[in-house]
Amino acid sequence: MNLLNIIEEIEKVDPEFNDRISPRRAAIRNITSFGTKVAVAALPFAFTTLFKKAYGQTAPVSVADVLNYALKLEYLEAAFYNQGATSSLAFSSTEQAYVATIRGHENAHVTFLKNALGNAAVAQSTQGVNGVYDFTAGGTFPTVFTSVDTFFAVAQALEDTGVRAYKGQAANLQKDANALTAALNIHSVEARHAAAVRQIRRMRGGAGASTKPWITGANDTGITAVNGNYSGEDNVTQGPVTITSLDGVGAKISVSAATESFDEPLTMAQVVALVTPFGVK
């Protein structure tokens, strides 16, 4: 049985098959080079696994769909900071400056994505109720615009989720270099927002006193209502490597350090479920 010949035959009817399985093809080539009974016995399993990974995933999401998904999230964040900046919240001068800066960035992201999508851009009026969001998330955060602490707690959850949302869609933009570059540029700015908001919560003390500028473990906000936003952030395995098995400074790398060192992606479905209570559709 020559699996490489089989693969070549499949490529004749599915020209994209090679792209689907790369670099898995190299793995199959390595297995077939062993020339042992063990390797031969492993071939059917390896080939089955290859097919599952090549065809067992959902159809690729279009670039326009990804950008509209991003636009919906940016609409949400821009509206959040727009409302916060014009509310009666008693921000300190430092906090007010941060809110103004982040507000400007989020509105710039909205403008950029709308221009990039042109007529294909989803209208902001389709979100929430005629474009108006429920930032209490159905009553989960009733004091979001009357308590500065609640405002920044919600901001932290939104920003952390935004970072993971952009990371989760990078693979769907790989064939469009311009879109990928733009998305990663926005992703990095969202990460800066998240770090800034987290630092503000730390400086304010109270429930956010132990907050770091980066995510430690899973949900480190102190708010159980946003557990889902941090699902998977306690992952300590990157690729084939268990980070906590590596040598650190004087000891193995700790779980805290391992989780702080890597952001984890969220799928589109996961993110949509998380922001639906605010009115994102």
N, C-alpha and C positions, 0 to 999 in steps of 0.2 A: 504494500500500500504506500503510495507516494502522495503525501498530503499536499506538498507544494504543487504538484501537477493538478490536484483537485482544486486548489485555490486558484490556479491560473484559468481553469475552466469556468469557475464561478465568475471570475473577473470579466469573462467574455459577455456575460449577461447582466452583470452588475459592475459597471466601470468604477463605481465608488467603493467597491468592497475592500480594495487595498487600503484606502483611507480609513475605512471603518475599523480595520483590525490592526493597523500599525500603531505601536510597535509589537503587537502580539505575534505578527508573522515571524519576526526574528526569534521569538521564544519557541515557536513551533519548529523553526529551522534548527535551533540548538538541540531540541529534544530528538529530532530525527537523526542527528549526527552522532548520537551515543552508540547506536549499533548494538544495543543489548536487549535481552528479553524484557528487562524492566522498562526500558524506554518504549519498546513496542507495545507493551501492555498499557502504558500510560497514554498512548496516542489517541484512542477514542475519547478518553476523558478530556484531554487537552483540546481536541477539536470541538467537542461539545461546548466546552467553556468558551472557546473562541467565538462560536456562533451566538451563544447567549449574550456575550458582551457586544458583539457586532450588531445584532438585530434585536436584542431583548430590551432596548431602551426606547423611550418615547421619541417621536419624530422631532427633529431639530426645530427650535423656535426661530422664526424669521427675525432679521435684524429690526424691522419695523415694530414687531411685537415686543421685542426687548426694550426698544427705546420708548415705546408708549407705556410699558410697565414702569420704566424709570421715571417717565414724565408724571405718572400718577403719584408716585412716591414723592417726587419733588413738589408737585402741587400741594400735597399734604403738609410737607415740612414748611414750605413757604407760607402757607396759610397759618400754620401754627405760630411761626415767629412773627408774622404780620399782626396777628391778633394779640400775641403776648406783648409786643412792643407798644401797642396802642391801648393796652388794658390799664387797670389801676394798680397793677402789681408794683410793690415798692422795691424796685431793684436798687442796689448800690450803684455808684457811678461806674465801677469796674464791670459789674454784671450787665448794666445797661449798654456799655460799649461792646461787650461780647455779643449780646443779643442783636444789636444793630449790625454788627459785622456778619454774623451768621445769617441773619435775615437777608442781607444783601447778596450773599453767596447763593442762598437757596432760590431767590428770585432770578438771579442770573442763570442758574441751572435750568429753571423753567423756560426762560426766554431762549436759551441755546437749544434745548431739546425741541421746543415748538418750531423753531426755525429749521432745525435739521429734518424734522418730519414733514414740514409743510402742511399740505392739505390732509395728510394722513394722521396728523396729531389729534389725539382724543381731546375733546373740549373739557375744560375744568368744570363747566356747568353740569356735566354728567356725573360728577362725583358728589358724594354726600346727598343732601337734599337741596337740589338746585345750586350746587356748588358750595354749600355750607356744611362743614364737618361737625361731628360730635366729638370734641376733644375730651369729653368725660369718658368716652368709650362705653356708652351705655350706663353711665353712673359709676364706673370703676374708679374714675379720678374726678370726683365732684368739685374739688377745690383747685383744679388745674389753672384757673385764671384768677384765683383769689389768694392762693398761697404760693409764694416764691419757691418754697421747697418742693411742692408738688409739681410746679411748672418745670423745674430743672430735672426732677426725677423722670417725668414723661419725656422731656427732651433727650435725656440720656438713653432711654429705651428706643426712641425713634432713631437717634443717630447711630447707635450700635447696630440696630437692625438694618439701617441703610447701608452701612459698610458691608455687612454680610450679604445683603441683597445684590449689590453690584458685583461682589466677588463670585456669587453663585451664577451669574450670567456671562462671565468672561468667555467661557468655552463657546457659547452661542454666537459670539461676535468675532471669533478667530478669523473668519474668512473675509471680514471687512475691517481692514487695518485702521481706517479713519474712525469708525465707530468704536472699535476696541480701544484705541488711544484715548478718545474722548471719555469713554466710560471709566477707564482707569484713572484719568485725570480727576474726574468727579469723585471717584471712589477714594482717592487719597485725601481730597479736601473733606469729604464726609468723615474720614478717620480723624482728621485734625479737629473737626467740630466735636466729635465724640470725646476726644481727649480733653478738649477745653471745657466742655460741659461737666465731665467727670471731675476735673480739677476744681471747678466752681463748687460742686457739691461737697468736695472734701474741705474746701475753705469755709464753707458755711457751717460745717459741723453737723451735729444732730444725727439723723439717720444716715446721712451720706459721709460721715466723718472718716470712715475707713475706706472710702472709694479711692481707687487709684486711677491714673489716666489710661490704664489698659484693663482689659477683662481678666480677672483671676478666677479660675475654676469655671463654673457655669454662671448662674444668676447671682451677681454680686451687688445688685442694686438695693437689696433689703426689701424689695417689693415682690411678694409671691405672685401677684397678678401678671407679671411679665416673665414668668418662668419659661414660657414657650419661646420668647425672643432670644433666649440664651441656650436653647436646646443644642447639645453637641459641642458647646464651647469647652467642656471639660475633657475633650479628646486629647490624649497624650501620644497618639500614634500618627506620624506623618509619613505617607508612603509605606515602605516596609519597616520603618524604624520606630521603635518605642523610645521616645525621647527620655523617659525616666530611667532607661537602662544605660544612658550615656554618662560618662564622667563629667562632672561639673567642677566647681572650685572647692576642693577639699572633700567632695562627696558626690554621689549621683545627683543628676539634675532633679530638682523637686517637682512635684505635681504642679505647684503654683507657677514655678518658672516655665515649665513645659506648656502650660495652658496660656500663659501670658505672651509667649513667644510667637504664637500662631493664631491668626483669625480663621474661623471656620465659616464656610459658605452656607447660605440658606437657599433652598429651591424657590422657584417662583410661587409654587403652590403654598409652601410654608409661609412665605412673606405675605401673600394675599390674605391668608387666614388670620394672620396677626394684625393686619391693618384694617380688615373689614369692619371691626367694631367702631372705628373712627369714621367710616363712611366711604372708604376706598372701594371701588367696584371694578 
